[in-house]
Amino acid sequence: MPHFVLLIPLLLGIHFPIASYAEQVPPQRAPHLITPERASVIAATLAKDRIVAVGDHGIILLSDDGKTFRQARSVPSRATLTSVYFIDEKSGWAAGYDDTILMTTDGGESWRLQRQAPGQNKVWLSLRFDSPRHGLVVGQFGLLLETHDGGATWQERQLAQNESNPRHLMHIFPGKDQLFIASEAGALYRSEDGGRNWRQIQTECRGSFWTGLALDDGGIIVAGMRGNIYRSDDRGTSWKKVPSGTQQSITAITQRSDGILRLVGTGGTHLFSTDRGRSFSSSSRQDRTDLTTLVSTRHGDVLFDHKGVVKNEH
């Protein structure tokens, strides 16, 4: 399996095998699974203390203890979901293939469609809300959506107007009074006015950045293909490469409450940093599973791959 297929399956048009069906359902609804913990997961987040994970076939998983998982009661789509974000413990959004955006107001138990256009080949890769009404969604070919009414309506625009080959926008994340988007070919985009205007920043990296995180000491980390990690200490103006000790691609970053950074990636890769991303130690799981994402909870870290919930070895 190509190393990037887990994070952006859209590039290959691949869907992962789904866990066993418990029943046949209409195509406009996510299927109900016998073993939901074995469903393919692409992204996950926290709705306060609840884990909400999304993935292939519109599957949305919920867990309140990090050990037992159940499906959301109602998801009116079978589109692959690539991103999920909650503004508080009740209100959240998910986005993905087929121009799909879903919203929940009950902590992920039930969802409703805000936007969907099957067959138009629009794929959204990351979303973020800074209030219950204002949100941004980014995706393929430099496209960005913005809403000012909680997703009732969306305005579409091209992030970089003068690019002949617009880059895929992989992950949007906040800094201090800023927004960043990790992108292809070592590029980042930065906004200092809430997403109205963006400036492209080119690093020395030539691979795609898949994930990023603003740290508690003011630093910013981005990471992605071939183990590339870059850190900025000046609000994203300049970036310095940090040796990672791996050539495996990095898919997700989290910072624990004690300040320790944990990164996961393909080939069972784990990276840890105890100095806020200035250096890393690396290891690999024995099963070499391709890890897609992780969340840090009060119960510990929970990991996911294309086969579902992963037993944590660290």
Protein Blocks (a to p, Z undefined) as FASTA:
>chain_A
ZZklmmmmmlnopacdddddfbdcdfkbccddfblmlpccfbdcdehjaccdddehhiac
ddfklmaccddfbdcbfbdcfbdcdfblmbccdddehhiacddfehomaccdfbdcehkl
pacfbdcdfbfkbccdddeehiacddfehomaccdddfblmbmbdcddfbdcddehiacd
ddeehiacddfehomaccddddfbfbdcfbdcddfkopacdddeehiacddfegolaccd
ddehiabdcfbdcddfkopacdddehhiacddfegopaccddddfklpacfbdcddfkbp
cdddfkbpaddfZZ
